[in-house]
């Protein structure tokens, strides 16, 4: 990765603290019932100035997690003592002392690494993944490993290993997936920022379901990523936050991938007016839930009032079988994951796999293993053609807008891994078919909490840019945040600002 330039970052962070929404809105946040909650940029500034210590912030986050984790089940693998030791030793970096969580599919040497699977119960990582090192270099301190569905395979966080993770806006509903534990904790105010990653929507979906900001960067943008720009290289590392400036700060600190030069720090809106195309229908032409369509219409109307040039985007490049093609790649990946995990777990040929893997995983792996070499090549070819067609759209548009999900957050159980496979895939296609295309195309996309359902559940919209244009998306996000002040909203389960 590219080393973080602390001096340059701190210069930009000073500007963030002055220009960001919470720099001047502490009273407004307090008046909404958010208490003394502070975002990550504010906490880092407090540590830097000496008005707070890393240990105080760490203990406060641990305390807050203890207040809500029985209700939310966001963290199944705490590492409190290690976090306290790191805090006492002190960290350096642009977000030094800020408490966070690491999703349980990023390796940390000496800590459990289950990926949400019963097959890896008790498995301990022997090495640390590069992006975990990048997070450490920002100075953030992890207090635990957040929950995810088994191997991140679905859009809800209800693994058999740890049980359902619940949405702080309504515990009868899903947090989305696969970064569901991270999103639940941030939405409830346990930590201001948490690690997430995205192979088909796993940052953006839980951000939408929990009322958060979630940026999926361009392929090859973040630290530790490869030079491969293939449509089959799907997974991108990132974070979920409550404020745009936290997302901007973390993105700036943890970039350093091989395909793009480092982007500048984005500290606020841009005066440039954008060409924005909207797509409300899914790839097959079907429309989302009316509540989602309403928030989409409100979003496009707001963008127009702000002076951006808006209109309906040409959606002809979205092949009707795109979801099926993406699922083909996803199932082939599941087949490979099953083989590698059996080796990691030491499961021989006579092992009863149903005792170690969920029905969804086994069904997907079986489907993926059925693809012939020729069929595999066809899937890859279709995705590469789609990547080129999607990227070509940005000759006409600066940004495209779509829903993140086809409906408000799903009830717990609707996408559970025990739902029969064919029904599970039908539901998943209806619910979460908007986000995988950006992974295949390698495009940056950000989910923003643009509205609420009639029964009080968050609804996010997705803003997509050309490769490497994260600064454009972040500047637009600042502008929309200025209008909507979503960081003032707090869910019924909320502990932000609570101290030991």
RODO-2510 file (C-alpha; in nm, 4 decimals, decimal comma):
residues 500
     n   res          X          Y          Z
     1     x     0,0000     0,0000     0,0000
     2     x     0,1001     0,3658    -0,0269
     3     x     0,2165     0,4967     0,3085
     4     x    -0,0192     0,7435     0,4709
     5     x     0,1279     1,0938     0,4672
     6     x     0,0235     1,2011     0,8154
     7     x     0,1169     1,5687     0,7717
     8     x    -0,0884     1,6107     0,4551
     9     x    -0,3760     1,4157     0,6013
    10     x    -0,3848     1,6244     0,9173
    11     x    -0,3914     1,9409     0,7081
    12     x    -0,6933     1,8045     0,5233
    13     x    -0,8485     1,6754     0,8465
    14     x    -0,8273     2,0252     0,9939
    15     x    -1,0255     2,1497     0,6965
    16     x    -1,2716     1,8637     0,7413
    17     x    -1,3266     1,9489     1,1058
    18     x    -1,3991     2,3094     1,0129
    19     x    -1,6080     2,2478     0,7029
    20     x    -1,7809     1,9187     0,7855
    21     x    -2,1419     1,9247     0,9024
    22     x    -2,0741     1,8244     1,2613
    23     x    -1,8100     2,0921     1,3087
    24     x    -2,0911     2,3454     1,3413
    25     x    -2,3905     2,1291     1,4275
    26     x    -2,3170     1,9748     1,7644
    27     x    -2,6173     2,1525     1,9153
    28     x    -2,8443     2,0389     1,6326
    29     x    -2,7341     1,6814     1,6783
    30     x    -2,7905     1,7011     2,0525
    31     x    -3,1393     1,8426     2,0040
    32     x    -3,2467     1,5344     1,8094
    33     x    -3,1663     1,3011     2,0961
    34     x    -2,8249     1,2012     1,9644
    35     x    -2,6696     1,3191     2,2890
    36     x    -2,3022     1,4044     2,2802
    37     x    -2,2276     1,1729     1,9880
    38     x    -1,9203     1,2630     1,7842
    39     x    -1,8089     1,1276     1,4517
    40     x    -1,4663     0,9758     1,3845
    41     x    -1,3110     1,3004     1,2638
    42     x    -1,4207     1,4742     1,5846
    43     x    -1,2881     1,1923     1,8028
    44     x    -0,9515     1,1911     1,6247
    45     x    -0,9300     1,5665     1,6755
    46     x    -1,0047     1,5208     2,0477
    47     x    -0,7252     1,2651     2,0823
    48     x    -0,4842     1,4833     1,8873
    49     x    -0,5599     1,7866     2,1068
    50     x    -0,5329     1,5863     2,4274
    51     x    -0,8927     1,6468     2,5341
    52     x    -0,9589     1,2720     2,5152
    53     x    -0,7377     0,9643     2,5245
    54     x    -0,7476     0,6562     2,3066
    55     x    -0,8125     0,4432     2,6163
    56     x    -1,1091     0,6578     2,7193
    57     x    -1,2613     0,6264     2,3722
    58     x    -1,1945     0,2526     2,3631
    59     x    -1,3549     0,1916     2,7021
    60     x    -1,6532     0,4048     2,6074
    61     x    -1,7092     0,2051     2,2871
    62     x    -1,6812    -0,1236     2,4781
    63     x    -1,9354     0,0077     2,7294
    64     x    -2,1760     0,1103     2,4532
    65     x    -2,1442    -0,2272     2,2837
    66     x    -2,2336    -0,3945     2,6112
    67     x    -2,5529    -0,1909     2,6305
    68     x    -2,6894    -0,3048     2,2935
    69     x    -2,5167    -0,6196     2,1742
    70     x    -2,7692    -0,8552     2,3354
    71     x    -3,0397    -0,6843     2,1292
    72     x    -2,8441    -0,6403     1,8051
    73     x    -2,5928    -0,9282     1,7981
    74     x    -2,3487    -0,7169     1,5986
    75     x    -2,0269    -0,8543     1,7504
    76     x    -1,9815    -1,2227     1,8313
    77     x    -1,6032    -1,2077     1,8713
    78     x    -1,4908    -0,9226     2,0986
    79     x    -1,1249    -0,8473     2,1573
    80     x    -1,1548    -0,5925     2,4361
    81     x    -0,8301    -0,6578     2,6200
    82     x    -0,6217    -0,6423     2,3052
    83     x    -0,7971    -0,3144     2,2165
    84     x    -0,7162    -0,1697     2,5580
    85     x    -0,3526    -0,2738     2,5248
    86     x    -0,3267    -0,1036     2,1856
    87     x    -0,4919     0,2080     2,3267
    88     x    -0,2510     0,2248     2,6203
    89     x     0,0487     0,1820     2,3897
    90     x    -0,0939     0,4517     2,1661
    91     x    -0,1474     0,4599     1,7916
    92     x    -0,0459     0,7028     1,5234
    93     x    -0,2228     0,7978     1,2074
    94     x    -0,4902     1,0381     1,0869
    95     x    -0,7689     0,8626     1,2843
    96     x    -0,5580     0,7738     1,5876
    97     x    -0,7574     0,6513     1,8848
    98     x    -1,0910     0,6138     1,7057
    99     x    -1,2691     0,2884     1,8039
   100     x    -1,3855     0,0635     1,5235
   101     x    -1,4795    -0,2948     1,4324
   102     x    -1,3289    -0,5381     1,1827
   103     x    -1,5643    -0,7569     0,9810
   104     x    -1,4970    -1,1257     1,0441
   105     x    -1,3729    -1,1983     0,6928
   106     x    -1,0533    -0,9943     0,7181
   107     x    -0,7651    -1,1828     0,8765
   108     x    -0,5987    -1,0570     1,1933
   109     x    -0,3102    -1,2733     1,3124
   110     x    -0,3903    -1,4400     1,6429
   111     x    -0,7646    -1,3678     1,6308
   112     x    -1,0601    -1,5851     1,5229
   113     x    -1,1416    -1,5919     1,1525
   114     x    -1,4741    -1,7683     1,0967
   115     x    -1,6212    -1,5844     0,7949
   116     x    -1,9562    -1,6592     0,9601
   117     x    -1,9208    -2,0346     0,9003
   118     x    -1,9579    -2,3220     1,1461
   119     x    -1,6808    -2,4960     0,9507
   120     x    -1,4318    -2,2392     1,0836
   121     x    -1,5568    -2,2227     1,4397
   122     x    -1,2408    -2,1947     1,6498
   123     x    -1,0123    -2,1206     1,3528
   124     x    -0,7434    -1,8623     1,4339
   125     x    -0,5699    -1,6601     1,1624
   126     x    -0,1949    -1,6988     1,1310
   127     x    -0,1465    -1,3837     0,9238
   128     x    -0,2894    -1,0376     0,8796
   129     x    -0,4509    -0,9212     0,5559
   130     x    -0,3060    -0,6079     0,3911
   131     x    -0,6193    -0,3993     0,4375
   132     x    -0,6216    -0,4771     0,8095
   133     x    -0,2700    -0,3358     0,8175
   134     x    -0,3965    -0,0280     0,6332
   135     x    -0,6657     0,0204     0,8975
   136     x    -0,4050    -0,0083     1,1724
   137     x    -0,1976     0,2593     0,9973
   138     x    -0,4906     0,5010     1,0187
   139     x    -0,4646     0,4676     1,3989
   140     x    -0,8117     0,3231     1,4520
   141     x    -0,8480     0,0637     1,7284
   142     x    -1,0727    -0,2399     1,6808
   143     x    -1,2762    -0,3620     1,9791
   144     x    -1,4113    -0,6721     1,8042
   145     x    -1,4984    -0,8628     1,4905
   146     x    -1,8390    -0,7897     1,3431
   147     x    -2,0883    -1,0471     1,2194
   148     x    -2,1591    -1,1454     0,8591
   149     x    -2,3580    -1,4124     0,6719
   150     x    -2,1649    -1,7276     0,5908
   151     x    -1,8850    -1,6215     0,3521
   152     x    -2,0780    -1,3016     0,2780
   153     x    -2,3008    -1,4872     0,0334
   154     x    -2,6323    -1,3102     0,0867
   155     x    -2,7956    -0,9750     0,1592
   156     x    -2,8870    -1,0414     0,5214
   157     x    -2,6793    -1,1233     0,8285
   158     x    -2,8413    -1,4334     0,9763
   159     x    -2,5713    -1,7031     0,9916
   160     x    -2,6379    -2,0263     1,1750
   161     x    -2,3044    -1,9812     1,3533
   162     x    -2,3937    -1,6644     1,5432
   163     x    -2,7651    -1,6076     1,4812
   164     x    -2,9419    -1,3079     1,3326
   165     x    -2,7975    -0,9583     1,3562
   166     x    -3,0832    -0,7138     1,4072
   167     x    -3,1510    -0,3658     1,2790
   168     x    -3,1457    -0,0907     1,5454
   169     x    -3,4269     0,0866     1,3600
   170     x    -3,6513    -0,2182     1,4124
   171     x    -3,5126    -0,5419     1,5523
   172     x    -3,7653    -0,7451     1,3569
   173     x    -3,5829    -0,6440     1,0390
   174     x    -3,2517    -0,7274     0,8773
   175     x    -2,9411    -0,5098     0,8775
   176     x    -2,8684    -0,6262     0,5244
   177     x    -2,5473    -0,8010     0,4393
   178     x    -2,2904    -0,8916     0,4241
   179     x    -2,1427    -0,6170     0,6456
   180     x    -2,4448    -0,6353     0,8731
   181     x    -2,2706    -0,6401     1,2101
   182     x    -2,0601    -0,3362     1,1266
   183     x    -2,3672    -0,1462     1,0052
   184     x    -2,5755    -0,2314     1,3130
   185     x    -2,3030    -0,1099     1,5487
   186     x    -2,2449     0,2161     1,3631
   187     x    -2,6172     0,2859     1,3262
   188     x    -2,6668     0,2347     1,7018
   189     x    -2,3779     0,4689     1,7880
   190     x    -2,1453     0,2043     1,9324
   191     x    -1,8586     0,3148     1,7078
   192     x    -1,8585     0,5966     1,4512
   193     x    -1,6995     0,3890     1,1756
   194     x    -1,6537     0,0196     1,1033
   195     x    -1,4780    -0,1919     0,8444
   196     x    -1,6915    -0,3367     0,5649
   197     x    -1,6298    -0,4926     0,2254
   198     x    -1,8341    -0,5352    -0,0885
   199     x    -1,8395    -0,8128    -0,3470
   200     x    -2,1935    -0,7531    -0,4727
   201     x    -2,3375    -0,4807    -0,2511
   202     x    -2,2092    -0,5760     0,0933
   203     x    -2,1165    -0,2190     0,1908
   204     x    -2,4044    -0,0433     0,0170
   205     x    -2,6865    -0,2827     0,1157
   206     x    -2,6321    -0,2628     0,4944
   207     x    -2,5673     0,1109     0,4636
   208     x    -2,9089     0,1449     0,3002
   209     x    -3,0817    -0,0838     0,5510
   210     x    -2,9307     0,0945     0,8527
   211     x    -2,9376     0,4576     0,7374
   212     x    -2,5632     0,4977     0,6827
   213     x    -2,3099     0,6227     0,4299
   214     x    -2,1357     0,3396     0,2447
   215     x    -1,8785     0,3910    -0,0305
   216     x    -1,7634     0,1058    -0,2535
   217     x    -1,4501     0,2328    -0,4228
   218     x    -1,3304     0,1594    -0,7753
   219     x    -1,1668    -0,1769    -0,8321
   220     x    -0,7941    -0,1448    -0,7602
   221     x    -0,8313     0,1777    -0,5617
   222     x    -0,7907     0,0598    -0,2004
   223     x    -0,4785    -0,0575    -0,0191
   224     x    -0,3819    -0,4193    -0,0726
   225     x    -0,5837    -0,4740    -0,3901
   226     x    -0,4400    -0,6338    -0,7024
   227     x    -0,3765    -0,4920    -1,0484
   228     x    -0,6459    -0,7174    -1,1937
   229     x    -0,9234    -0,5161    -1,3591
   230     x    -1,1195    -0,8253    -1,4582
   231     x    -1,4970    -0,8259    -1,4194
   232     x    -1,4545    -1,1357    -1,2040
   233     x    -1,2504    -0,9496    -0,9384
   234     x    -1,5432    -0,8320    -0,7287
   235     x    -1,4510    -0,7608    -0,3677
   236     x    -1,3581    -0,4093    -0,2496
   237     x    -1,2608    -0,3045     0,1034
   238     x    -1,4099    -0,0024     0,2772
   239     x    -1,6169     0,1292     0,5684
   240     x    -1,9636     0,2281     0,6847
   241     x    -2,0171     0,5595     0,8671
   242     x    -2,2857     0,8073     0,9714
   243     x    -2,1269     1,1134     0,8093
   244     x    -1,9771     1,1873     0,4711
   245     x    -1,6664     1,3415     0,6223
   246     x    -1,5913     1,0167     0,8078
   247     x    -1,6241     0,8237     0,4827
   248     x    -1,4059     1,0800     0,3044
   249     x    -1,1418     1,0652     0,5778
   250     x    -1,1270     0,6861     0,5913
   251     x    -1,1260     0,6542     0,2127
   252     x    -0,8411     0,9026     0,1845
   253     x    -0,6405     0,7262     0,4537
   254     x    -0,6866     0,3691     0,3315
   255     x    -0,6526     0,4159    -0,0436
   256     x    -0,3253     0,3221    -0,2107
   257     x    -0,4192     0,0503    -0,4586
   258     x    -0,2276    -0,0077    -0,7812
   259     x    -0,4743     0,1108    -1,0455
   260     x    -0,5208     0,4781    -0,9500
   261     x    -0,3088     0,7584    -0,8087
   262     x    -0,4195     0,8677    -0,4641
   263     x    -0,7243     1,0923    -0,4759
   264     x    -0,7202     1,4236    -0,2892
   265     x    -0,9072     1,4683     0,0365
   266     x    -1,2634     1,5849    -0,0301
   267     x    -1,3812     1,8309     0,2354
   268     x    -1,7123     1,9555     0,1032
   269     x    -1,9451     2,0096    -0,1934
   270     x    -1,8277     2,1162    -0,5367
   271     x    -1,9785     2,4045    -0,7319
   272     x    -1,9720     2,1985    -1,0505
   273     x    -2,3194     2,0924    -1,1651
   274     x    -2,3353     1,7320    -1,2839
   275     x    -2,5044     1,5377    -1,5614
   276     x    -2,7067     1,2819    -1,3670
   277     x    -2,9008     0,9935    -1,5171
   278     x    -3,1492     0,7941    -1,3152
   279     x    -3,2505     0,4275    -1,3437
   280     x    -3,5324     0,3134    -1,1165
   281     x    -3,6106    -0,0209    -1,2828
   282     x    -3,4127    -0,3380    -1,2270
   283     x    -3,2177    -0,4908    -1,5149
   284     x    -3,5202    -0,7029    -1,6099
   285     x    -3,7414    -0,3920    -1,6295
   286     x    -3,9366    -0,4561    -1,3076
   287     x    -3,9964    -0,1725    -1,0630
   288     x    -3,9102    -0,1618    -0,6923
   289     x    -4,1479    -0,1332    -0,3984
   290     x    -4,3525     0,1912    -0,4161
   291     x    -4,1799     0,3235    -0,1023
   292     x    -3,8409     0,2854    -0,2718
   293     x    -3,9743     0,4420    -0,5916
   294     x    -4,1015     0,7387    -0,3879
   295     x    -3,7593     0,8025    -0,2317
   296     x    -3,5988     0,7660    -0,5749
   297     x    -3,8367     1,0306    -0,7166
   298     x    -3,7660     1,2602    -0,4209
   299     x    -3,3924     1,2162    -0,4753
   300     x    -3,4086     1,3033    -0,8432
   301     x    -3,6278     1,6053    -0,7661
   302     x    -3,3787     1,7269    -0,5042
   303     x    -3,0881     1,6890    -0,7454
   304     x    -3,2792     1,8916    -1,0027
   305     x    -3,3595     2,1668    -0,7499
   306     x    -2,9899     2,1843    -0,6665
   307     x    -2,9169     2,2663    -1,0302
   308     x    -2,7875     1,9337    -1,1572
   309     x    -2,8979     1,8254    -1,5043
   310     x    -3,1118     1,5204    -1,4454
   311     x    -3,2982     1,2794    -1,6646
   312     x    -3,3763     0,9154    -1,7226
   313     x    -3,0647     0,7216    -1,8161
   314     x    -3,0558     0,4864    -2,1127
   315     x    -3,0873     0,1446    -1,9505
   316     x    -3,0577    -0,0635    -2,2679
   317     x    -2,7063    -0,1750    -2,1694
   318     x    -2,8546    -0,3538    -1,8634
   319     x    -2,9049    -0,7042    -2,0037
   320     x    -3,2219    -0,8722    -1,8693
   321     x    -3,0186    -1,1798    -1,7694
   322     x    -2,7577    -0,9761    -1,5813
   323     x    -2,8702    -1,0986    -1,2382
   324     x    -2,8584    -1,4598    -1,3584
   325     x    -2,5113    -1,4068    -1,5076
   326     x    -2,3816    -1,2478    -1,1888
   327     x    -2,5311    -1,5322    -0,9862
   328     x    -2,3447    -1,7769    -1,2088
   329     x    -2,0153    -1,6151    -1,1153
   330     x    -2,1211    -1,6003    -0,7500
   331     x    -2,2029    -1,9726    -0,7404
   332     x    -1,8752    -2,0649    -0,9099
   333     x    -1,7004    -1,8693    -0,6382
   334     x    -1,8992    -2,0579    -0,3740
   335     x    -1,7813    -2,3893    -0,5215
   336     x    -1,4187    -2,2797    -0,4947
   337     x    -1,4772    -2,1448    -0,1429
   338     x    -1,6243    -2,4769    -0,0321
   339     x    -1,3137    -2,6626    -0,1480
   340     x    -1,0693    -2,4219     0,0162
   341     x    -1,2636    -2,4102     0,3431
   342     x    -1,2753    -2,7888     0,3666
   343     x    -0,8967    -2,7857     0,3470
   344     x    -0,8679    -2,5090     0,6075
   345     x    -1,1012    -2,6934     0,8441
   346     x    -0,9531    -3,0363     0,7778
   347     x    -1,2858    -3,1823     0,6605
   348     x    -1,2289    -3,5125     0,4827
   349     x    -1,4359    -3,6860     0,2182
   350     x    -1,6485    -3,8613     0,4800
   351     x    -1,7439    -3,5381     0,6647
   352     x    -2,1134    -3,4525     0,6906
   353     x    -2,1001    -3,1136     0,5236
   354     x    -2,4500    -3,0213     0,6419
   355     x    -2,3089    -2,9986     0,9942
   356     x    -2,0445    -2,7488     0,8857
   357     x    -2,1990    -2,5445     0,6042
   358     x    -2,5380    -2,3821     0,5611
   359     x    -2,7957    -2,5070     0,3098
   360     x    -2,7527    -2,1905     0,1030
   361     x    -2,3767    -2,2372     0,0741
   362     x    -2,4071    -2,6033    -0,0211
   363     x    -2,6749    -2,5324    -0,2830
   364     x    -2,4747    -2,2485    -0,4363
   365     x    -2,1571    -2,4556    -0,4440
   366     x    -2,3404    -2,7443    -0,6087
   367     x    -2,4799    -2,5104    -0,8720
   368     x    -2,1404    -2,3516    -0,9319
   369     x    -1,9649    -2,6868    -0,9651
   370     x    -2,2076    -2,7859    -1,2417
   371     x    -2,0730    -2,5217    -1,4835
   372     x    -1,8585    -2,6642    -1,7606
   373     x    -1,5389    -2,4876    -1,8616
   374     x    -1,7208    -2,3559    -2,1675
   375     x    -2,0068    -2,2215    -1,9562
   376     x    -1,7625    -2,0574    -1,7191
   377     x    -1,6017    -1,8805    -2,0128
   378     x    -1,9418    -1,7616    -2,1340
   379     x    -2,0231    -1,6097    -1,7949
   380     x    -1,6904    -1,4274    -1,7850
   381     x    -1,7322    -1,3070    -2,1435
   382     x    -2,0788    -1,1663    -2,0767
   383     x    -1,9567    -0,9839    -1,7660
   384     x    -1,6589    -0,8340    -1,9514
   385     x    -1,8903    -0,7098    -2,2271
   386     x    -2,1215    -0,5644    -1,9637
   387     x    -1,8289    -0,3912    -1,7911
   388     x    -1,7347    -0,2144    -2,1142
   389     x    -2,0960    -0,1141    -2,1854
   390     x    -2,1536     0,0235    -1,8348
   391     x    -1,8313     0,2230    -1,8340
   392     x    -1,9235     0,3728    -2,1722
   393     x    -2,2347     0,5274    -2,0089
   394     x    -2,0132     0,7826    -1,8361
   395     x    -1,9330     0,9508    -2,1640
   396     x    -2,2864     1,0910    -2,1334
   397     x    -2,3336     1,1048    -1,7547
   398     x    -2,1163     1,2072    -1,4623
   399     x    -2,3264     1,0109    -1,2156
   400     x    -2,6022     0,7533    -1,2365
   401     x    -2,8608     0,7074    -0,9601
   402     x    -3,0435     0,3862    -0,8723
   403     x    -3,2080     0,2396    -0,5648
   404     x    -2,9857     0,0225    -0,3473
   405     x    -3,2572    -0,2287    -0,2594
   406     x    -3,5869    -0,3241    -0,4167
   407     x    -3,7759    -0,2715    -0,0914
   408     x    -3,7220    -0,1343     0,2602
   409     x    -3,5163    -0,3585     0,4937
   410     x    -3,6435    -0,7165     0,4830
   411     x    -3,7929    -0,8903     0,7867
   412     x    -3,5664    -1,1285     0,9748
   413     x    -3,6077    -1,4724     0,8184
   414     x    -3,7062    -1,3551     0,4710
   415     x    -3,3595    -1,4301     0,3316
   416     x    -3,2463    -1,6775     0,5955
   417     x    -2,9916    -1,9351     0,4704
   418     x    -3,2418    -2,2141     0,5416
   419     x    -3,4987    -2,0835     0,2893
   420     x    -3,5168    -2,3342    -0,0013
   421     x    -3,2603    -2,2395    -0,2634
   422     x    -3,4875    -2,1521    -0,5571
   423     x    -3,7127    -1,9392    -0,3381
   424     x    -3,4095    -1,7788    -0,1746
   425     x    -3,2715    -1,6752    -0,5139
   426     x    -3,6059    -1,5405    -0,6321
   427     x    -3,6341    -1,3264    -0,3196
   428     x    -3,2726    -1,2165    -0,3423
   429     x    -3,3142    -1,1098    -0,7059
   430     x    -3,6185    -0,8982    -0,6155
   431     x    -3,4520    -0,7496    -0,3093
   432     x    -3,0857    -0,6980    -0,3968
   433     x    -3,0288    -0,6977    -0,7732
   434     x    -2,9246    -0,3315    -0,8069
   435     x    -2,5719    -0,3474    -0,6662
   436     x    -2,3761    -0,6359    -0,8219
   437     x    -2,3367    -0,4665    -1,1585
   438     x    -2,1039    -0,2009    -1,0142
   439     x    -1,8755    -0,4733    -0,8788
   440     x    -1,8548    -0,6417    -1,2174
   441     x    -1,7866    -0,3090    -1,3886
   442     x    -1,5363    -0,1978    -1,1226
   443     x    -1,7147     0,1343    -1,0699
   444     x    -1,7251     0,3480    -0,7549
   445     x    -2,0679     0,3689    -0,5931
   446     x    -2,1952     0,5236    -0,2711
   447     x    -2,5144     0,4498    -0,0792
   448     x    -2,6676     0,7519     0,0924
   449     x    -2,9630     0,7502     0,3373
   450     x    -3,1997     0,9566     0,1262
   451     x    -3,5303     0,8744     0,2941
   452     x    -3,7410     0,6675     0,5280
   453     x    -4,0266     0,4261     0,4768
   454     x    -4,3715     0,5028     0,6167
   455     x    -4,2982     0,2702     0,9103
   456     x    -3,9642     0,4276     0,9959
   457     x    -3,7057     0,2158     0,8142
   458     x    -3,4158     0,3699     0,6187
   459     x    -3,4104     0,3699     0,2389
   460     x    -3,0850     0,4394     0,0576
   461     x    -3,0090     0,5476    -0,2967
   462     x    -2,6989     0,4520    -0,4926
   463     x    -2,4835     0,7058    -0,6765
   464     x    -2,2429     0,5579    -0,9330
   465     x    -1,9496     0,7225    -1,1087
   466     x    -1,6913     0,6462    -1,3750
   467     x    -1,3797     0,4549    -1,2682
   468     x    -1,1664     0,6598    -1,0330
   469     x    -1,4242     0,9352    -0,9663
   470     x    -1,4761     0,8849    -0,5932
   471     x    -1,4094     1,2597    -0,5330
   472     x    -1,7082     1,3461    -0,7533
   473     x    -1,9326     1,1111    -0,5544
   474     x    -1,8070     1,2383    -0,2195
   475     x    -1,8579     1,6039    -0,3156
   476     x    -2,2134     1,5239    -0,4245
   477     x    -2,2686     1,3300    -0,1013
   478     x    -2,1614     1,6335     0,1023
   479     x    -2,4103     1,8466    -0,0884
   480     x    -2,6968     1,6051    -0,0256
   481     x    -2,5997     1,5647     0,3402
   482     x    -2,6094     1,9423     0,3777
   483     x    -2,9684     1,9365     0,2542
   484     x    -3,0932     1,6344     0,4504
   485     x    -2,8699     1,6243     0,7635
   486     x    -2,9242     1,2497     0,7968
   487     x    -2,6703     1,2278     1,0779
   488     x    -2,9346     1,3876     1,3010
   489     x    -3,1600     1,0827     1,2689
   490     x    -3,1161     0,8212     1,5385
   491     x    -3,2800     0,4771     1,5641
   492     x    -3,4799     0,3545     1,8646
   493     x    -3,1747     0,1572     1,9789
   494     x    -2,9187     0,4326     2,0167
   495     x    -2,6253     0,4700     2,2567
   496     x    -2,4197     0,7347     2,0789
   497     x    -2,2572     0,9702     2,3265
   498     x    -2,2959     0,7304     2,6192
   499     x    -1,9780     0,7107     2,8229
   500     x    -1,8545     0,4721     3,0895
***
